[in-house]
């Protein structure tokens, strides 16, 4: 079936109480609008996003991530509301799927049910015990006869449990006919997209209700909604990876970005946060670690370590309270209390406790290159730019600001001074 998709993302989202456009608020590392786009990209190549509030900002974000998305700017001053958003939208194909950009939990499978319906219009319907706040769907003989927004409901209609989930699949010919006929003769003086249902019913068109899961069709209108949606998304992500063989200890305490990947047999302990486009391959991430846009392969990390963006660990052990930033480590051990920034370290090298790479002079960042089989004693400072060749020993407590050649011992310490009896003189005892 040839299909066009329209995603409505023009609202101001005032209940979010934020300067960030509602549809750009992230859920599991990705703007909620992007989750909606991802759900339709697999079966549609004609996608239009309708914008108004902070349109340039949203458009820029989309264009950085996707190719071929089209945009339509709503004239919200003259034509407010969901129906107003559709005025002037050009649809290429014979059926049109209309979605909301603030429904990040929708899945491709649920959308397939909607687009495979045989009505002139198919629409998503949820059955709720408490339908307060939703437009009511009036159904007779398995066909929709009317949708009434709550603000326009009678007392009897407010008792209806079937509510509009806000997604429709409509024949293009009906879009072209009905959208220009929409008016704003209602309590809110808005153009309602739902009015096309009444037009279709009046013309004896078939309006087929498709009952859907409440969880997938939840709208996000507040920070509370955002948190609840994040929790649902996280459960999905972690269940997916556990089914593929990833072991997780206390998964409810773990955060995994929607863009993160796992390969091989991995073990993730409690309190771990795996962010961005991180990739974990056959590795053990111990409790309370943070992995950010990094590659960890055949390695162990933590507990309580941080691996920052653009870092690569391969056959490496990172211990507790170690931070790695924009560095490549291959076959390295850094057991505890170290900072490794803008560095390249080769196999067999041991980083002692308290070692730091001094990579920043207040103006620019510099690189530290460490070769194979280097032993760096505790509490050493490596002042970049710096190169330490293979088979080197760095004595504990050293400050290294010159390149060290292969096989050398480098030691930098102030001569120890000892004053007999000074304790008693100082405290006058």
C-alpha positions as CSV (number, residue, x, y, z in Angstrom):
1,X,0.0,0.0,0.0
2,X,1.3,3.5,-0.9
3,X,1.2,5.6,2.2
4,X,2.0,9.1,3.4
5,X,2.7,9.9,7.0
6,X,1.9,13.2,8.7
7,X,3.3,13.9,12.2
8,X,1.8,16.8,14.1
9,X,4.5,18.5,16.1
10,X,3.3,22.2,16.1
11,X,2.0,22.6,19.7
12,X,3.6,24.9,22.3
13,X,3.6,22.2,25.1
14,X,3.0,24.8,27.8
15,X,2.4,22.1,30.4
16,X,6.1,21.0,30.1
17,X,7.0,24.3,31.6
18,X,10.2,24.4,29.6
19,X,12.0,26.5,26.9
20,X,12.8,23.3,25.1
21,X,10.1,22.3,22.5
22,X,8.0,19.5,23.9
23,X,8.8,17.1,21.1
24,X,12.5,17.5,21.6
25,X,12.5,16.4,25.2
26,X,14.5,13.2,25.3
27,X,13.3,9.8,26.3
28,X,16.0,7.2,26.7
29,X,18.5,9.4,25.0
30,X,16.5,10.4,21.9
31,X,13.9,13.2,21.4
32,X,10.4,11.9,21.7
33,X,9.6,13.0,18.2
34,X,12.5,10.8,16.9
35,X,10.9,7.7,18.4
36,X,7.8,8.4,16.4
37,X,9.8,8.9,13.2
38,X,11.6,5.7,13.8
39,X,8.4,3.8,14.2
40,X,7.2,4.8,10.7
41,X,10.5,5.0,8.7
42,X,10.6,1.2,8.2
43,X,7.4,1.2,6.1
44,X,7.1,4.8,4.7
45,X,9.4,7.1,2.7
46,X,6.9,10.0,2.5
47,X,7.0,11.6,6.0
48,X,5.9,15.2,6.7
49,X,6.3,16.9,10.1
50,X,3.9,19.8,10.8
51,X,5.6,22.6,12.8
52,X,4.8,25.9,14.3
53,X,6.2,26.6,17.8
54,X,10.0,26.9,17.6
55,X,9.8,25.4,14.1
56,X,13.5,26.3,13.1
57,X,14.9,24.5,16.2
58,X,12.9,21.4,15.6
59,X,13.6,21.3,11.9
60,X,17.4,21.7,12.5
61,X,17.3,18.8,15.0
62,X,15.5,16.5,12.6
63,X,17.7,17.4,9.6
64,X,20.8,16.5,11.7
65,X,19.5,13.0,12.2
66,X,17.3,12.1,9.2
67,X,17.3,12.6,5.4
68,X,14.3,13.2,3.3
69,X,11.8,14.4,6.0
70,X,9.5,17.1,4.6
71,X,8.1,20.0,6.7
72,X,4.9,22.0,6.7
73,X,4.5,25.2,8.7
74,X,1.1,25.6,10.4
75,X,-0.6,29.0,10.3
76,X,-1.6,28.6,13.9
77,X,-2.8,32.2,14.2
78,X,-5.4,31.8,11.5
79,X,-6.0,28.0,11.8
80,X,-5.3,26.8,15.4
81,X,-5.9,23.2,16.4
82,X,-5.2,19.8,15.0
83,X,-7.4,20.4,12.0
84,X,-5.7,23.7,11.4
85,X,-2.4,21.8,11.4
86,X,-3.6,19.7,8.4
87,X,-4.7,22.7,6.3
88,X,-2.3,23.0,3.3
89,X,-0.5,19.7,3.9
90,X,0.3,17.9,0.7
91,X,-0.2,14.1,0.7
92,X,1.3,12.1,-2.2
93,X,-0.2,8.7,-1.6
94,X,-3.6,7.1,-1.6
95,X,-3.7,6.6,2.2
96,X,-2.6,9.1,4.9
97,X,-1.5,8.1,8.4
98,X,-1.8,11.0,10.9
99,X,0.3,10.8,14.1
100,X,1.2,13.0,17.0
101,X,4.8,13.8,17.7
102,X,4.3,13.5,21.5
103,X,3.6,9.8,21.4
104,X,7.0,8.2,21.7
105,X,5.9,4.8,22.9
106,X,4.1,3.9,19.6
107,X,5.4,0.8,17.9
108,X,5.6,-0.2,14.3
109,X,3.4,-3.3,14.9
110,X,0.6,-1.2,16.3
111,X,0.8,1.2,13.4
112,X,0.6,-1.7,11.0
113,X,-2.7,-2.7,12.5
114,X,-4.0,0.8,11.8
115,X,-2.9,1.0,8.2
116,X,-4.1,-2.5,7.4
117,X,-7.7,-1.7,8.4
118,X,-10.3,-1.8,5.7
119,X,-12.3,1.3,6.6
120,X,-12.4,4.6,4.7
121,X,-11.0,5.8,8.0
122,X,-9.4,3.7,10.6
123,X,-8.7,5.3,14.0
124,X,-7.1,4.3,17.3
125,X,-9.3,3.8,20.3
126,X,-8.4,3.0,23.9
127,X,-10.8,1.7,26.6
128,X,-10.1,3.5,29.9
129,X,-11.8,3.1,33.3
130,X,-11.2,6.8,33.8
131,X,-11.6,8.7,30.6
132,X,-11.3,12.2,32.0
133,X,-9.3,14.5,29.8
134,X,-9.8,12.6,26.6
135,X,-12.1,13.0,23.5
136,X,-14.8,10.4,23.7
137,X,-15.4,8.0,20.8
138,X,-19.1,7.1,20.3
139,X,-19.3,3.6,18.7
140,X,-22.4,1.9,17.3
141,X,-22.5,-1.5,15.7
142,X,-18.7,-1.7,15.6
143,X,-18.4,1.6,13.7
144,X,-17.5,5.0,14.9
145,X,-20.3,7.5,14.7
146,X,-18.9,10.5,16.5
147,X,-15.9,11.9,18.4
148,X,-16.6,14.5,21.0
149,X,-13.8,16.6,22.7
150,X,-14.2,16.5,26.5
151,X,-14.8,20.3,26.7
152,X,-17.8,19.8,24.4
153,X,-19.2,16.6,26.0
154,X,-22.6,16.2,27.5
155,X,-22.9,14.6,30.9
156,X,-23.9,11.3,29.3
157,X,-21.0,11.4,26.8
158,X,-18.5,12.0,29.6
159,X,-19.4,8.5,31.0
160,X,-18.2,6.8,27.8
161,X,-15.0,4.7,28.4
162,X,-13.9,4.6,24.7
163,X,-11.5,7.4,24.0
164,X,-9.7,8.8,21.0
165,X,-6.0,7.8,21.0
166,X,-5.4,10.4,18.3
167,X,-4.0,8.5,15.4
168,X,-5.9,8.0,12.1
169,X,-5.4,6.4,8.7
170,X,-7.5,8.2,6.1
171,X,-8.0,7.8,2.4
172,X,-6.3,10.7,0.6
173,X,-9.5,11.6,-1.2
174,X,-11.2,12.2,2.1
175,X,-8.3,14.4,3.4
176,X,-8.5,16.5,0.3
177,X,-12.2,16.9,0.6
178,X,-12.8,17.3,4.3
179,X,-9.8,19.4,5.6
180,X,-10.8,22.5,3.6
181,X,-14.3,22.2,5.0
182,X,-13.2,22.2,8.7
183,X,-14.5,25.2,10.8
184,X,-14.0,26.4,14.3
185,X,-17.5,26.5,15.5
186,X,-16.8,25.1,19.0
187,X,-16.1,26.1,22.6
188,X,-12.3,26.5,21.9
189,X,-12.6,28.2,18.5
190,X,-10.2,25.7,17.1
191,X,-10.2,23.5,14.0
192,X,-10.6,19.9,15.1
193,X,-9.2,17.1,13.0
194,X,-11.8,14.9,14.7
195,X,-14.5,16.7,12.8
196,X,-13.6,14.7,9.7
197,X,-15.1,11.7,11.4
198,X,-18.5,13.3,11.6
199,X,-18.2,14.3,7.9
200,X,-17.4,10.8,6.9
201,X,-20.3,9.4,9.0
202,X,-22.7,11.9,7.4
203,X,-21.6,10.6,4.0
204,X,-22.0,7.0,5.1
205,X,-18.3,6.3,4.9
206,X,-16.9,3.5,7.0
207,X,-15.0,4.6,10.2
208,X,-13.4,1.6,11.7
209,X,-12.2,1.6,15.3
210,X,-8.9,-0.2,16.0
211,X,-8.5,-0.9,19.7
212,X,-4.9,-0.4,20.9
213,X,-2.9,-0.7,24.0
214,X,-3.0,2.3,26.3
215,X,0.7,2.1,27.1
216,X,1.8,2.6,23.4
217,X,-0.5,5.5,22.7
218,X,0.2,7.6,25.8
219,X,0.7,11.2,25.1
220,X,3.5,13.2,26.8
221,X,2.3,16.6,28.0
222,X,4.2,17.2,31.3
223,X,7.4,16.3,33.0
224,X,5.5,13.6,34.9
225,X,4.3,12.1,31.7
226,X,7.9,12.2,30.4
227,X,9.2,10.3,33.4
228,X,6.5,7.6,33.1
229,X,7.2,7.2,29.4
230,X,10.9,6.9,30.1
231,X,10.2,4.1,32.6
232,X,8.1,2.2,30.0
233,X,10.7,2.7,27.3
234,X,13.5,1.6,29.6
235,X,11.7,-1.6,30.5
236,X,11.3,-2.4,26.7
237,X,14.9,-1.7,26.0
238,X,16.2,-3.9,28.8
239,X,13.8,-6.7,28.2
240,X,14.9,-6.7,24.5
241,X,18.6,-7.0,25.4
242,X,18.1,-9.6,28.2
243,X,16.2,-11.7,25.7
244,X,19.3,-11.5,23.4
245,X,21.5,-12.8,26.2
246,X,22.7,-9.7,28.2
247,X,22.7,-10.4,31.9
248,X,21.5,-7.6,34.2
249,X,21.6,-7.4,38.0
250,X,18.6,-5.5,39.3
251,X,17.6,-4.2,35.9
252,X,15.2,-1.6,37.4
253,X,18.3,0.3,38.6
254,X,20.0,0.3,35.2
255,X,19.7,2.9,32.5
256,X,20.4,1.9,28.9
257,X,20.1,4.4,26.0
258,X,17.9,3.5,23.1
259,X,20.9,3.9,20.8
260,X,23.3,1.7,22.8
261,X,24.3,-1.7,21.5
262,X,25.5,-5.0,23.0
263,X,27.3,-7.9,21.4
264,X,28.4,-11.2,22.8
265,X,27.9,-12.2,26.4
266,X,27.7,-9.1,28.6
267,X,27.0,-8.6,32.3
268,X,25.7,-5.3,33.5
269,X,25.5,-4.8,37.3
270,X,23.1,-2.6,39.3
271,X,23.2,1.2,39.1
272,X,24.9,1.3,35.7
273,X,24.1,4.1,33.1
274,X,25.0,3.3,29.5
275,X,24.4,6.5,27.5
276,X,24.4,7.6,23.9
277,X,25.7,5.3,21.1
278,X,27.8,3.2,23.4
279,X,28.7,-0.3,22.3
280,X,29.5,-3.0,24.8
281,X,31.1,-6.2,23.5
282,X,31.6,-9.3,25.7
283,X,32.3,-7.1,28.7
284,X,31.5,-6.8,32.4
285,X,30.2,-3.4,33.5
286,X,30.2,-3.4,37.3
287,X,27.9,-1.5,39.6
288,X,27.4,2.3,39.5
289,X,29.5,2.9,36.3
290,X,28.7,5.5,33.7
291,X,29.5,4.7,30.0
292,X,29.0,7.6,27.6
293,X,29.3,7.2,23.8
294,X,32.2,4.7,24.3
295,X,33.3,1.3,22.9
296,X,34.0,-1.3,25.6
297,X,35.3,-4.6,24.2
298,X,36.4,-7.7,26.1
299,X,37.0,-5.5,29.2
300,X,35.8,-5.0,32.7
301,X,34.8,-1.6,34.1
302,X,34.2,-0.5,37.6
303,X,32.7,-0.5,40.1
304,X,32.1,3.3,40.2
305,X,34.0,4.3,37.1
306,X,33.2,6.7,34.3
307,X,34.1,6.2,30.6
308,X,33.4,9.4,28.7
309,X,32.7,10.0,25.0
310,X,35.1,8.9,22.2
311,X,36.9,6.4,24.5
312,X,37.8,2.9,23.4
313,X,38.6,0.1,25.8
314,X,39.9,-3.3,24.5
315,X,41.0,-6.1,26.7
316,X,41.4,-3.6,29.4
317,X,40.6,-3.5,33.2
318,X,39.3,-0.2,34.6
319,X,38.8,-0.2,38.4
320,X,36.9,1.9,40.9
321,X,37.0,5.7,40.7
322,X,38.8,5.8,37.3
323,X,37.7,8.3,34.7
324,X,38.7,7.8,31.0
325,X,38.0,10.6,28.6
326,X,38.6,10.5,24.8
327,X,41.2,7.9,25.1
328,X,42.2,4.6,23.5
329,X,43.3,1.8,25.9
330,X,44.4,-1.6,24.7
331,X,45.4,-4.3,27.1
332,X,45.7,-1.8,30.0
333,X,45.2,-2.0,33.7
334,X,44.1,1.1,35.7
335,X,42.9,-0.3,39.0
336,X,41.8,2.7,40.9
337,X,41.7,6.5,41.4
338,X,43.1,7.7,38.1
339,X,42.2,10.2,35.4
340,X,43.1,9.3,31.8
341,X,42.3,12.0,29.3
342,X,43.2,12.5,25.6
343,X,45.6,9.5,25.8
344,X,46.6,6.5,23.8
345,X,47.9,3.6,25.9
346,X,49.2,0.2,24.6
347,X,49.1,-3.3,26.0
348,X,50.8,-4.5,29.1
349,X,50.8,-1.0,30.7
350,X,49.8,-0.5,34.3
351,X,48.4,2.8,35.6
352,X,48.9,3.2,39.3
353,X,46.6,4.8,41.9
354,X,46.3,8.5,41.7
355,X,47.9,8.9,38.3
356,X,46.5,11.7,36.1
357,X,47.2,12.9,32.6
358,X,47.5,16.7,32.7
359,X,45.9,17.2,29.3
360,X,44.6,20.8,29.6
361,X,46.7,24.0,30.1
362,X,43.7,26.3,30.4
363,X,43.6,27.0,26.7
364,X,44.0,23.8,24.8
365,X,44.0,20.0,25.2
366,X,47.1,17.9,24.5
367,X,47.7,14.2,23.9
368,X,49.6,11.7,26.0
369,X,51.0,8.6,24.2
370,X,52.1,5.6,26.3
371,X,53.6,2.5,24.7
372,X,53.7,-1.1,25.7
373,X,54.7,-2.6,29.1
374,X,54.9,0.7,30.9
375,X,54.6,0.8,34.7
376,X,53.5,4.2,36.0
377,X,53.8,4.5,39.8
378,X,51.1,5.9,42.0
379,X,50.4,9.6,42.3
380,X,52.3,10.5,39.1
381,X,51.4,13.4,36.9
382,X,51.9,13.1,33.2
383,X,52.0,16.6,31.6
384,X,50.9,16.6,28.0
385,X,52.0,16.8,25.2
386,X,54.0,13.7,26.2
387,X,55.3,10.5,24.7
388,X,56.4,7.5,26.9
389,X,57.9,4.7,24.9
390,X,57.8,1.0,25.5
391,X,59.3,-0.8,28.6
392,X,59.5,2.3,30.8
393,X,59.2,2.6,34.6
394,X,57.8,5.8,36.1
395,X,58.6,6.1,39.9
396,X,55.7,6.8,42.2
397,X,55.1,10.5,43.0
398,X,56.8,11.7,39.8
399,X,55.9,14.7,37.6
400,X,56.8,13.8,34.0
401,X,57.1,16.7,31.6
402,X,59.6,15.3,29.1
403,X,59.3,12.4,26.6
404,X,60.7,9.2,28.1
405,X,62.7,6.8,25.9
406,X,62.4,3.0,25.7
407,X,63.7,1.1,28.7
408,X,64.3,4.2,30.9
409,X,63.4,4.8,34.5
410,X,62.0,8.2,35.1
411,X,61.9,9.6,38.6
412,X,61.1,13.1,39.8
413,X,61.1,13.7,43.6
414,X,62.1,16.4,46.0
415,X,64.8,15.3,48.4
416,X,63.3,14.1,51.7
417,X,64.0,16.5,54.6
418,X,64.0,15.1,58.2
419,X,64.1,17.3,61.4
420,X,64.6,15.4,64.6
421,X,62.2,16.2,67.5
422,X,60.3,18.8,65.5
423,X,56.9,17.4,66.6
424,X,57.6,18.2,70.2
425,X,58.9,21.7,69.4
426,X,55.9,22.5,67.2
427,X,53.4,21.5,69.9
428,X,55.6,22.6,72.8
429,X,55.3,19.3,74.6
